[in-house]
Amino acid sequence: MTKEGKHPLSVPERADNAEESIKCPFCGTMFGLGYGNEEVVACPVCDQQIVTEDMDTIYASNEDF
Protein backbone atom coordinates (compact mmCIF):
# COMPACT_ATOMS: atom_id res chain seq x y z
CA MET A 1 0.00 0.00 0.00
CA THR A 2 1.62 3.19 -1.12
CA LYS A 3 0.31 6.69 -1.00
CA GLU A 4 0.23 8.83 -4.12
CA GLY A 5 3.67 10.04 -5.06
CA LYS A 6 5.47 7.84 -2.52
CA HIS A 7 7.13 4.68 -3.77
CA PRO A 8 8.53 2.00 -1.44
CA LEU A 9 12.17 1.04 -1.82
CA SER A 10 11.25 -2.60 -1.33
CA VAL A 11 8.24 -4.62 -0.33
CA PRO A 12 9.45 -7.37 2.01
CA GLU A 13 7.17 -10.11 3.28
CA ARG A 14 5.31 -9.05 6.38
CA ALA A 15 4.56 -11.01 9.50
CA ASP A 16 0.93 -12.03 9.75
CA ASN A 17 0.61 -9.94 12.92
CA ALA A 18 1.98 -6.76 11.29
CA GLU A 19 -0.14 -3.64 11.48
CA GLU A 20 0.15 -0.26 9.79
CA SER A 21 1.95 2.08 12.19
CA ILE A 22 3.20 5.66 12.31
CA LYS A 23 5.56 7.57 14.59
CA CYS A 24 4.20 10.64 16.35
CA PRO A 25 6.27 13.67 15.23
CA PHE A 26 5.65 15.37 18.59
CA CYS A 27 6.58 12.73 21.20
CA GLY A 28 8.08 9.88 19.13
CA THR A 29 5.60 7.16 20.13
CA MET A 30 4.99 4.42 17.56
CA PHE A 31 1.36 3.35 17.38
CA GLY A 32 -0.86 1.35 15.07
CA LEU A 33 -3.45 2.98 12.87
CA GLY A 34 -5.89 0.10 13.14
CA TYR A 35 -8.18 -0.82 10.28
CA GLY A 36 -9.91 2.52 9.71
CA ASN A 37 -9.02 4.94 6.92
CA GLU A 38 -8.98 8.04 9.08
CA GLU A 39 -7.28 11.15 7.71
CA VAL A 40 -6.51 12.55 11.16
CA VAL A 41 -5.66 10.50 14.27
CA ALA A 42 -4.81 11.47 17.84
CA CYS A 43 -1.60 10.22 19.42
CA PRO A 44 -2.50 7.96 22.36
CA VAL A 45 0.31 9.44 24.51
CA CYS A 46 0.43 13.20 23.86
CA ASP A 47 -3.04 13.57 22.26
CA GLN A 48 -1.72 15.68 19.35
CA GLN A 49 -3.68 15.53 16.09
CA ILE A 50 -1.68 13.88 13.27
CA VAL A 51 -2.59 14.01 9.57
CA THR A 52 -1.94 10.45 8.36
CA GLU A 53 -1.65 11.50 4.70
CA ASP A 54 1.54 13.45 5.49
CA MET A 55 3.17 10.58 7.43
CA ASP A 56 5.21 7.65 6.16
CA THR A 57 3.73 4.40 7.42
CA ILE A 58 5.43 1.14 8.24
CA TYR A 59 4.09 -2.32 8.90
CA ALA A 60 5.39 -3.46 12.28
CA SER A 61 4.68 -6.38 14.57
CA ASN A 62 2.14 -5.62 17.26
CA GLU A 63 3.96 -7.81 19.81
CA ASP A 64 6.13 -6.17 22.46
CA PHE A 65 9.53 -7.79 22.08
PDB file of N, CA, C and O in Angstrom:
ATOM      1  N   MET A   1       0.833  -1.179   0.000  1.00  0.00           N
ATOM      2  CA  MET A   1       0.000   0.000   0.000  1.00  0.00           C
ATOM      3  C   MET A   1       0.876   1.240   0.000  1.00  0.00           C
ATOM      4  O   MET A   1       1.560   1.527   0.982  1.00  0.00           O
ATOM      5  N   THR A   2       0.853   1.953  -1.073  1.00  0.00           N
ATOM      6  CA  THR A   2       1.619   3.187  -1.119  1.00  0.00           C
ATOM      7  C   THR A   2       0.673   4.353  -1.297  1.00  0.00           C
ATOM      8  O   THR A   2      -0.410   4.218  -1.867  1.00  0.00           O
ATOM      9  N   LYS A   3       1.091   5.475  -0.811  1.00  0.00           N
ATOM     10  CA  LYS A   3       0.311   6.686  -0.998  1.00  0.00           C
ATOM     11  C   LYS A   3       0.745   7.326  -2.300  1.00  0.00           C
ATOM     12  O   LYS A   3       1.837   7.052  -2.797  1.00  0.00           O
ATOM     13  N   GLU A   4      -0.087   8.162  -2.845  1.00  0.00           N
ATOM     14  CA  GLU A   4       0.228   8.825  -4.116  1.00  0.00           C
ATOM     15  C   GLU A   4       1.546   9.566  -4.021  1.00  0.00           C
ATOM     16  O   GLU A   4       1.781  10.327  -3.083  1.00  0.00           O
ATOM     17  N   GLY A   5       2.405   9.334  -5.006  1.00  0.00           N
ATOM     18  CA  GLY A   5       3.666  10.044  -5.057  1.00  0.00           C
ATOM     19  C   GLY A   5       4.762   9.466  -4.185  1.00  0.00           C
ATOM     20  O   GLY A   5       5.895   9.945  -4.237  1.00  0.00           O
ATOM     21  N   LYS A   6       4.462   8.445  -3.378  1.00  0.00           N
ATOM     22  CA  LYS A   6       5.467   7.837  -2.517  1.00  0.00           C
ATOM     23  C   LYS A   6       5.644   6.388  -2.938  1.00  0.00           C
ATOM     24  O   LYS A   6       4.690   5.609  -2.923  1.00  0.00           O
ATOM     25  N   HIS A   7       6.857   6.029  -3.309  1.00  0.00           N
ATOM     26  CA  HIS A   7       7.133   4.676  -3.772  1.00  0.00           C
ATOM     27  C   HIS A   7       8.025   3.961  -2.762  1.00  0.00           C
ATOM     28  O   HIS A   7       9.021   4.528  -2.314  1.00  0.00           O
ATOM     29  N   PRO A   8       7.684   2.726  -2.398  1.00  0.00           N
ATOM     30  CA  PRO A   8       8.530   2.005  -1.441  1.00  0.00           C
ATOM     31  C   PRO A   8       9.838   1.569  -2.093  1.00  0.00           C
ATOM     32  O   PRO A   8       9.879   1.292  -3.292  1.00  0.00           O
ATOM     33  N   LEU A   9      10.893   1.510  -1.306  1.00  0.00           N
ATOM     34  CA  LEU A   9      12.174   1.037  -1.822  1.00  0.00           C
ATOM     35  C   LEU A   9      12.126  -0.468  -2.035  1.00  0.00           C
ATOM     36  O   LEU A   9      12.726  -0.982  -2.980  1.00  0.00           O
ATOM     37  N   SER A  10      11.430  -1.165  -1.180  1.00  0.00           N
ATOM     38  CA  SER A  10      11.247  -2.597  -1.330  1.00  0.00           C
ATOM     39  C   SER A  10       9.960  -2.990  -0.619  1.00  0.00           C
ATOM     40  O   SER A  10       9.451  -2.246   0.219  1.00  0.00           O
ATOM     41  N   VAL A  11       9.454  -4.135  -0.952  1.00  0.00           N
ATOM     42  CA  VAL A  11       8.237  -4.621  -0.327  1.00  0.00           C
ATOM     43  C   VAL A  11       8.527  -6.012   0.237  1.00  0.00           C
ATOM     44  O   VAL A  11       8.217  -7.018  -0.401  1.00  0.00           O
ATOM     45  N   PRO A  12       9.123  -6.070   1.431  1.00  0.00           N
ATOM     46  CA  PRO A  12       9.449  -7.367   2.012  1.00  0.00           C
ATOM     47  C   PRO A  12       8.183  -8.071   2.502  1.00  0.00           C
ATOM     48  O   PRO A  12       7.139  -7.444   2.680  1.00  0.00           O
ATOM     49  N   GLU A  13       8.294  -9.380   2.715  1.00  0.00           N
ATOM     50  CA  GLU A  13       7.172 -10.111   3.277  1.00  0.00           C
ATOM     51  C   GLU A  13       6.938  -9.612   4.687  1.00  0.00           C
ATOM     52  O   GLU A  13       7.875  -9.305   5.424  1.00  0.00           O
ATOM     53  N   ARG A  14       5.661  -9.537   5.047  1.00  0.00           N
ATOM     54  CA  ARG A  14       5.310  -9.048   6.379  1.00  0.00           C
ATOM     55  C   ARG A  14       4.862 -10.202   7.255  1.00  0.00           C
ATOM     56  O   ARG A  14       4.339 -11.207   6.775  1.00  0.00           O
ATOM     57  N   ALA A  15       5.076 -10.035   8.542  1.00  0.00           N
ATOM     58  CA  ALA A  15       4.556 -11.005   9.496  1.00  0.00           C
ATOM     59  C   ALA A  15       3.036 -10.933   9.479  1.00  0.00           C
ATOM     60  O   ALA A  15       2.464  -9.881   9.194  1.00  0.00           O
ATOM     61  N   ASP A  16       2.388 -12.038   9.782  1.00  0.00           N
ATOM     62  CA  ASP A  16       0.932 -12.034   9.748  1.00  0.00           C
ATOM     63  C   ASP A  16       0.324 -11.232  10.893  1.00  0.00           C
ATOM     64  O   ASP A  16      -0.886 -11.008  10.901  1.00  0.00           O
ATOM     65  N   ASN A  17       1.129 -10.792  11.859  1.00  0.00           N
ATOM     66  CA  ASN A  17       0.611  -9.941  12.925  1.00  0.00           C
ATOM     67  C   ASN A  17       1.036  -8.482  12.730  1.00  0.00           C
ATOM     68  O   ASN A  17       0.919  -7.683  13.660  1.00  0.00           O
ATOM     69  N   ALA A  18       1.524  -8.123  11.545  1.00  0.00           N
ATOM     70  CA  ALA A  18       1.979  -6.756  11.288  1.00  0.00           C
ATOM     71  C   ALA A  18       0.779  -5.829  11.106  1.00  0.00           C
ATOM     72  O   ALA A  18      -0.227  -6.194  10.500  1.00  0.00           O
ATOM     73  N   GLU A  19       0.914  -4.642  11.641  1.00  0.00           N
ATOM     74  CA  GLU A  19      -0.141  -3.644  11.477  1.00  0.00           C
ATOM     75  C   GLU A  19       0.477  -2.337  11.002  1.00  0.00           C
ATOM     76  O   GLU A  19       1.648  -2.058  11.259  1.00  0.00           O
ATOM     77  N   GLU A  20      -0.318  -1.550  10.313  1.00  0.00           N
ATOM     78  CA  GLU A  20       0.147  -0.263   9.790  1.00  0.00           C
ATOM     79  C   GLU A  20       0.374   0.689  10.962  1.00  0.00           C
ATOM     80  O   GLU A  20      -0.531   0.922  11.763  1.00  0.00           O
ATOM     81  N   SER A  21       1.574   1.233  11.058  1.00  0.00           N
ATOM     82  CA  SER A  21       1.946   2.079  12.191  1.00  0.00           C
ATOM     83  C   SER A  21       2.594   3.373  11.711  1.00  0.00           C
ATOM     84  O   SER A  21       3.149   3.441  10.614  1.00  0.00           O
ATOM     85  N   ILE A  22       2.511   4.398  12.560  1.00  0.00           N
ATOM     86  CA  ILE A  22       3.204   5.661  12.306  1.00  0.00           C
ATOM     87  C   ILE A  22       3.903   6.094  13.586  1.00  0.00           C
ATOM     88  O   ILE A  22       3.596   5.606  14.673  1.00  0.00           O
ATOM     89  N   LYS A  23       4.846   7.014  13.441  1.00  0.00           N
ATOM     90  CA  LYS A  23       5.561   7.568  14.587  1.00  0.00           C
ATOM     91  C   LYS A  23       5.073   8.991  14.807  1.00  0.00           C
ATOM     92  O   LYS A  23       5.060   9.801  13.879  1.00  0.00           O
ATOM     93  N   CYS A  24       4.675   9.291  16.026  1.00  0.00           N
ATOM     94  CA  CYS A  24       4.204  10.636  16.352  1.00  0.00           C
ATOM     95  C   CYS A  24       5.360  11.625  16.205  1.00  0.00           C
ATOM     96  O   CYS A  24       6.409  11.427  16.816  1.00  0.00           O
ATOM     97  N   PRO A  25       5.194  12.689  15.406  1.00  0.00           N
ATOM     98  CA  PRO A  25       6.274  13.668  15.228  1.00  0.00           C
ATOM     99  C   PRO A  25       6.475  14.561  16.451  1.00  0.00           C
ATOM    100  O   PRO A  25       7.464  15.290  16.525  1.00  0.00           O
ATOM    101  N   PHE A  26       5.558  14.514  17.402  1.00  0.00           N
ATOM    102  CA  PHE A  26       5.647  15.372  18.585  1.00  0.00           C
ATOM    103  C   PHE A  26       6.364  14.689  19.752  1.00  0.00           C
ATOM    104  O   PHE A  26       7.237  15.284  20.382  1.00  0.00           O
ATOM    105  N   CYS A  27       5.980  13.406  20.041  1.00  0.00           N
ATOM    106  CA  CYS A  27       6.576  12.726  21.197  1.00  0.00           C
ATOM    107  C   CYS A  27       7.377  11.489  20.830  1.00  0.00           C
ATOM    108  O   CYS A  27       8.088  10.954  21.680  1.00  0.00           O
ATOM    109  N   GLY A  28       7.285  11.013  19.582  1.00  0.00           N
ATOM    110  CA  GLY A  28       8.077   9.884  19.134  1.00  0.00           C
ATOM    111  C   GLY A  28       7.468   8.516  19.377  1.00  0.00           C
ATOM    112  O   GLY A  28       8.120   7.507  19.110  1.00  0.00           O
ATOM    113  N   THR A  29       6.254   8.447  19.866  1.00  0.00           N
ATOM    114  CA  THR A  29       5.604   7.164  20.133  1.00  0.00           C
ATOM    115  C   THR A  29       5.179   6.500  18.830  1.00  0.00           C
ATOM    116  O   THR A  29       4.597   7.147  17.959  1.00  0.00           O
ATOM    117  N   MET A  30       5.473   5.199  18.696  1.00  0.00           N
ATOM    118  CA  MET A  30       4.990   4.417  17.556  1.00  0.00           C
ATOM    119  C   MET A  30       3.649   3.815  17.949  1.00  0.00           C
ATOM    120  O   MET A  30       3.519   3.236  19.027  1.00  0.00           O
ATOM    121  N   PHE A  31       2.654   3.948  17.083  1.00  0.00           N
ATOM    122  CA  PHE A  31       1.359   3.347  17.375  1.00  0.00           C
ATOM    123  C   PHE A  31       0.677   2.915  16.093  1.00  0.00           C
ATOM    124  O   PHE A  31       0.899   3.485  15.025  1.00  0.00           O
ATOM    125  N   GLY A  32      -0.152   1.900  16.220  1.00  0.00           N
ATOM    126  CA  GLY A  32      -0.859   1.347  15.073  1.00  0.00           C
ATOM    127  C   GLY A  32      -2.041   2.199  14.673  1.00  0.00           C
ATOM    128  O   GLY A  32      -2.684   2.829  15.512  1.00  0.00           O
ATOM    129  N   LEU A  33      -2.323   2.212  13.380  1.00  0.00           N
ATOM    130  CA  LEU A  33      -3.448   2.977  12.870  1.00  0.00           C
ATOM    131  C   LEU A  33      -4.751   2.195  12.917  1.00  0.00           C
ATOM    132  O   LEU A  33      -5.826   2.778  12.772  1.00  0.00           O
ATOM    133  N   GLY A  34      -4.674   0.903  13.114  1.00  0.00           N
ATOM    134  CA  GLY A  34      -5.888   0.098  13.136  1.00  0.00           C
ATOM    135  C   GLY A  34      -6.361  -0.175  11.719  1.00  0.00           C
ATOM    136  O   GLY A  34      -5.574  -0.142  10.773  1.00  0.00           O
ATOM    137  N   TYR A  35      -7.642  -0.443  11.582  1.00  0.00           N
ATOM    138  CA  TYR A  35      -8.178  -0.816  10.279  1.00  0.00           C
ATOM    139  C   TYR A  35      -8.994   0.285   9.629  1.00  0.00           C
ATOM    140  O   TYR A  35      -9.493   0.101   8.519  1.00  0.00           O
ATOM    141  N   GLY A  36      -9.143   1.418  10.287  1.00  0.00           N
ATOM    142  CA  GLY A  36      -9.905   2.523   9.706  1.00  0.00           C
ATOM    143  C   GLY A  36      -9.069   3.336   8.747  1.00  0.00           C
ATOM    144  O   GLY A  36      -7.840   3.298   8.803  1.00  0.00           O
ATOM    145  N   ASN A  37      -9.717   4.063   7.877  1.00  0.00           N
ATOM    146  CA  ASN A  37      -9.022   4.936   6.923  1.00  0.00           C
ATOM    147  C   ASN A  37      -9.212   6.386   7.342  1.00  0.00           C
ATOM    148  O   ASN A  37      -9.712   7.205   6.571  1.00  0.00           O
ATOM    149  N   GLU A  38      -8.811   6.693   8.560  1.00  0.00           N
ATOM    150  CA  GLU A  38      -8.982   8.040   9.081  1.00  0.00           C
ATOM    151  C   GLU A  38      -7.893   8.954   8.545  1.00  0.00           C
ATOM    152  O   GLU A  38      -6.737   8.545   8.436  1.00  0.00           O
ATOM    153  N   GLU A  39      -8.250  10.182   8.211  1.00  0.00           N
ATOM    154  CA  GLU A  39      -7.280  11.146   7.706  1.00  0.00           C
ATOM    155  C   GLU A  39      -6.511  11.815   8.839  1.00  0.00           C
ATOM    156  O   GLU A  39      -5.362  12.217   8.661  1.00  0.00           O
ATOM    157  N   VAL A  40      -7.144  11.935  10.004  1.00  0.00           N
ATOM    158  CA  VAL A  40      -6.509  12.554  11.165  1.00  0.00           C
ATOM    159  C   VAL A  40      -6.693  11.610  12.356  1.00  0.00           C
ATOM    160  O   VAL A  40      -7.801  11.143  12.619  1.00  0.00           O
ATOM    161  N   VAL A  41      -5.602  11.335  13.071  1.00  0.00           N
ATOM    162  CA  VAL A  41      -5.660  10.502  14.266  1.00  0.00           C
ATOM    163  C   VAL A  41      -5.042  11.261  15.431  1.00  0.00           C
ATOM    164  O   VAL A  41      -4.262  12.191  15.228  1.00  0.00           O
ATOM    165  N   ALA A  42      -5.387  10.867  16.641  1.00  0.00           N
ATOM    166  CA  ALA A  42      -4.812  11.469  17.841  1.00  0.00           C
ATOM    167  C   ALA A  42      -3.791  10.512  18.424  1.00  0.00           C
ATOM    168  O   ALA A  42      -4.053   9.315  18.543  1.00  0.00           O
ATOM    169  N   CYS A  43      -2.632  11.032  18.787  1.00  0.00           N
ATOM    170  CA  CYS A  43      -1.598  10.220  19.422  1.00  0.00           C
ATOM    171  C   CYS A  43      -2.128   9.742  20.778  1.00  0.00           C
ATOM    172  O   CYS A  43      -2.668  10.543  21.541  1.00  0.00           O
ATOM    173  N   PRO A  44      -1.981   8.456  21.084  1.00  0.00           N
ATOM    174  CA  PRO A  44      -2.502   7.957  22.359  1.00  0.00           C
ATOM    175  C   PRO A  44      -1.714   8.436  23.580  1.00  0.00           C
ATOM    176  O   PRO A  44      -2.198   8.305  24.704  1.00  0.00           O
ATOM    177  N   VAL A  45      -0.510   8.990  23.385  1.00  0.00           N
ATOM    178  CA  VAL A  45       0.306   9.443  24.512  1.00  0.00           C
ATOM    179  C   VAL A  45       0.178  10.948  24.734  1.00  0.00           C
ATOM    180  O   VAL A  45      -0.152  11.388  25.835  1.00  0.00           O
ATOM    181  N   CYS A  46       0.439  11.741  23.686  1.00  0.00           N
ATOM    182  CA  CYS A  46       0.430  13.201  23.864  1.00  0.00           C
ATOM    183  C   CYS A  46      -0.852  13.863  23.367  1.00  0.00           C
ATOM    184  O   CYS A  46      -1.040  15.063  23.565  1.00  0.00           O
ATOM    185  N   ASP A  47      -1.732  13.101  22.726  1.00  0.00           N
ATOM    186  CA  ASP A  47      -3.042  13.566  22.263  1.00  0.00           C
ATOM    187  C   ASP A  47      -2.980  14.645  21.177  1.00  0.00           C
ATOM    188  O   ASP A  47      -3.950  15.376  20.975  1.00  0.00           O
ATOM    189  N   GLN A  48      -1.843  14.749  20.477  1.00  0.00           N
ATOM    190  CA  GLN A  48      -1.723  15.684  19.354  1.00  0.00           C
ATOM    191  C   GLN A  48      -2.434  15.106  18.133  1.00  0.00           C
ATOM    192  O   GLN A  48      -2.452  13.890  17.942  1.00  0.00           O
ATOM    193  N   GLN A  49      -3.007  15.957  17.321  1.00  0.00           N
ATOM    194  CA  GLN A  49      -3.679  15.531  16.093  1.00  0.00           C
ATOM    195  C   GLN A  49      -2.631  15.356  14.991  1.00  0.00           C
ATOM    196  O   GLN A  49      -1.816  16.248  14.760  1.00  0.00           O
ATOM    197  N   ILE A  50      -2.655  14.194  14.305  1.00  0.00           N
ATOM    198  CA  ILE A  50      -1.678  13.884  13.268  1.00  0.00           C
ATOM    199  C   ILE A  50      -2.410  13.589  11.972  1.00  0.00           C
ATOM    200  O   ILE A  50      -3.329  12.770  11.952  1.00  0.00           O
ATOM    201  N   VAL A  51      -2.013  14.247  10.888  1.00  0.00           N
ATOM    202  CA  VAL A  51      -2.589  14.006   9.568  1.00  0.00           C
ATOM    203  C   VAL A  51      -1.873  12.804   8.974  1.00  0.00           C
ATOM    204  O   VAL A  51      -0.682  12.881   8.674  1.00  0.00           O
ATOM    205  N   THR A  52      -2.582  11.694   8.800  1.00  0.00           N
ATOM    206  CA  THR A  52      -1.942  10.451   8.358  1.00  0.00           C
ATOM    207  C   THR A  52      -1.462  10.531   6.914  1.00  0.00           C
ATOM    208  O   THR A  52      -0.532   9.812   6.547  1.00  0.00           O
ATOM    209  N   GLU A  53      -2.052  11.364   6.099  1.00  0.00           N
ATOM    210  CA  GLU A  53      -1.654  11.503   4.696  1.00  0.00           C
ATOM    211  C   GLU A  53      -0.228  12.033   4.562  1.00  0.00           C
ATOM    212  O   GLU A  53       0.470  11.706   3.602  1.00  0.00           O
ATOM    213  N   ASP A  54       0.206  12.852   5.527  1.00  0.00           N
ATOM    214  CA  ASP A  54       1.545  13.446   5.493  1.00  0.00           C
ATOM    215  C   ASP A  54       2.620  12.532   6.069  1.00  0.00           C
ATOM    216  O   ASP A  54       3.809  12.814   5.919  1.00  0.00           O
ATOM    217  N   MET A  55       2.229  11.452   6.720  1.00  0.00           N
ATOM    218  CA  MET A  55       3.169  10.585   7.425  1.00  0.00           C
ATOM    219  C   MET A  55       3.550   9.370   6.581  1.00  0.00           C
ATOM    220  O   MET A  55       2.740   8.860   5.807  1.00  0.00           O
ATOM    221  N   ASP A  56       4.795   8.915   6.740  1.00  0.00           N
ATOM    222  CA  ASP A  56       5.212   7.649   6.159  1.00  0.00           C
ATOM    223  C   ASP A  56       4.767   6.551   7.111  1.00  0.00           C
ATOM    224  O   ASP A  56       4.955   6.664   8.322  1.00  0.00           O
ATOM    225  N   THR A  57       4.184   5.498   6.578  1.00  0.00           N
ATOM    226  CA  THR A  57       3.726   4.403   7.418  1.00  0.00           C
ATOM    227  C   THR A  57       4.635   3.194   7.253  1.00  0.00           C
ATOM    228  O   THR A  57       5.252   2.997   6.206  1.00  0.00           O
ATOM    229  N   ILE A  58       4.701   2.395   8.304  1.00  0.00           N
ATOM    230  CA  ILE A  58       5.435   1.138   8.245  1.00  0.00           C
ATOM    231  C   ILE A  58       4.504   0.037   8.734  1.00  0.00           C
ATOM    232  O   ILE A  58       3.501   0.302   9.396  1.00  0.00           O
ATOM    233  N   TYR A  59       4.845  -1.177   8.406  1.00  0.00           N
ATOM    234  CA  TYR A  59       4.089  -2.325   8.903  1.00  0.00           C
ATOM    235  C   TYR A  59       4.969  -3.022   9.921  1.00  0.00           C
ATOM    236  O   TYR A  59       5.980  -3.630   9.569  1.00  0.00           O
ATOM    237  N   ALA A  60       4.582  -2.932  11.189  1.00  0.00           N
ATOM    238  CA  ALA A  60       5.386  -3.465  12.280  1.00  0.00           C
ATOM    239  C   ALA A  60       4.585  -4.493  13.065  1.00  0.00           C
ATOM    240  O   ALA A  60       3.354  -4.480  13.070  1.00  0.00           O
ATOM    241  N   SER A  61       5.310  -5.374  13.720  1.00  0.00           N
ATOM    242  CA  SER A  61       4.681  -6.377  14.567  1.00  0.00           C
ATOM    243  C   SER A  61       3.988  -5.682  15.721  1.00  0.00           C
ATOM    244  O   SER A  61       4.481  -4.675  16.228  1.00  0.00           O
ATOM    245  N   ASN A  62       2.861  -6.205  16.135  1.00  0.00           N
ATOM    246  CA  ASN A  62       2.143  -5.620  17.259  1.00  0.00           C
ATOM    247  C   ASN A  62       2.464  -6.338  18.570  1.00  0.00           C
ATOM    248  O   ASN A  62       1.751  -6.170  19.560  1.00  0.00           O
ATOM    249  N   GLU A  63       3.532  -7.134  18.581  1.00  0.00           N
ATOM    250  CA  GLU A  63       3.956  -7.807  19.807  1.00  0.00           C
ATOM    251  C   GLU A  63       5.115  -7.049  20.422  1.00  0.00           C
ATOM    252  O   GLU A  63       5.975  -6.528  19.711  1.00  0.00           O
ATOM    253  N   ASP A  64       5.136  -6.990  21.732  1.00  0.00           N
ATOM    254  CA  ASP A  64       6.127  -6.170  22.457  1.00  0.00           C
ATOM    255  C   ASP A  64       7.384  -6.949  22.795  1.00  0.00           C
ATOM    256  O   ASP A  64       7.591  -7.329  23.947  1.00  0.00           O
ATOM    257  N   PHE A  65       8.229  -7.189  21.792  1.00  0.00           N
ATOM    258  CA  PHE A  65       9.531  -7.794  22.080  1.00  0.00           C
ATOM    259  C   PHE A  65      10.562  -7.346  21.106  1.00  0.00           C
ATOM    260  O   PHE A  65      11.719  -7.758  21.198  1.00  0.00           O
TER     261      PHE A  65
END
